[in-house]
Amino acid sequence: MAEPAVHGRSDIDKEACAWIAQFDGGEPSPADLEAFREWVNRSPRHREAIERLSSLWGELNDLTLLAVPPPVKTRRAWRSLGLGAVAAVLVLAVAATLRLPFGEPASQADGVYATAVGEKQTIVLPDGSTIQLNTATRLRVSYSPQRRELFLLAGEAFFDVAHDPQRAFLVNAGERTVRAVGTAFSIHRDSDVLEVLVTEGVVELSRGAEGTTAHDTSRVLGKVLRGQRVRLAREAEPSAPEAVSDEELTRELAWRQGMLSFSGEPLAVVVDEIGRYTNTRIVIRDASIENLRIGGYFRAGDTDTMLDALEAGFPIEIHRLPDGTVQLHARQ
């Protein structure tokens, strides 16, 4: 990103807002991340601006989510724009009109970040770490000089962690904690299973209720390496790490580019995955098609196109009911 000359606080705020807006617009490239980390570490004033405005960004997103009424069909275009883009405009407006006081910020990254169904959001943390939230996800951030601690309350997120051996990066997800220093990984938390997928470096899994830390070595369950996945059922020992090919990693993380990728999964699994990105209720009415193997590459949240593709490419009939429910039947 081209950087203008910096002459004062307002210029730094503008640059900080530009970085935040850039990362919210999509997946950052490695070059973007490196340039951002260099910018943050260039001056304490840069770090202070990112901390302050990132906190404001999260508050605006939360307020926007609370103000949005239940989804209706006429809001499709608004959803496609994304609340992150709206928050970006608001942050830029606030930064341009307010003079905020100097002073050492106290955990300005702290807060709860959330996405609605069908949305995703990128969060830039003060240390240069980035987090991508998938659909219907809630994450609480708690930063301190001693520890970087996050709580995945629901949903799925991808973490690209800035290296800092003095401050471990802890992600607490219910009864499990993932500990990292400088690595990249995703966590998917639903009501029954926690899945951890590592794309770079190593993470350590520990037992621990919400609100605890992972420093007690007696709680350690094991490590997960790059290219491995672990699934943990509630109150059960984790499965042995399983190797994941680069191709499968790409499919698993296609949501980061706003896509869903399937390669032979049963229809029942595909329907569950599609359902994460829409408020439309989708029901398989014939058990005979539940295990039908499905392949394809679809835009997440574009439910109508995905359903049309299923009907066109597979022996499936789509029935749309007056209440909005979609039923899948075997083609006669």
Buried (B, 14 or more C-beta within 10 A) or exposed (E): EEEEEBEEBEBBBBBBBBBBBBBBEBBBEEEBBEBBBEBBEEEEBBBBBBBBBBBBBBBBBBEBBEEBEEBEEEEEEEBEEBBBEBBBEBBBEBBEEEEBEEEEBEBBBBBBBBBBBBBBBBBBBBBBBBBBBBBBBBBBBBBEEEBBBBBBBBBBBBBBBBBBEEBBBBBBBBBBBBBBBBBBBBBBBEEEEBBBBBBBBBBBBBBBEBEBBBBEEEBBBEBBEBBBBBBBEEEEEBEEBEEBEEEBBEBBBBBBEBBBBBEEBBBBBBBBBBBBBBBBEBEBEBEEBEEBEBEBEBEBBBBEEBBEBBBEEBEBBBEEEEEEEBBBBBEE
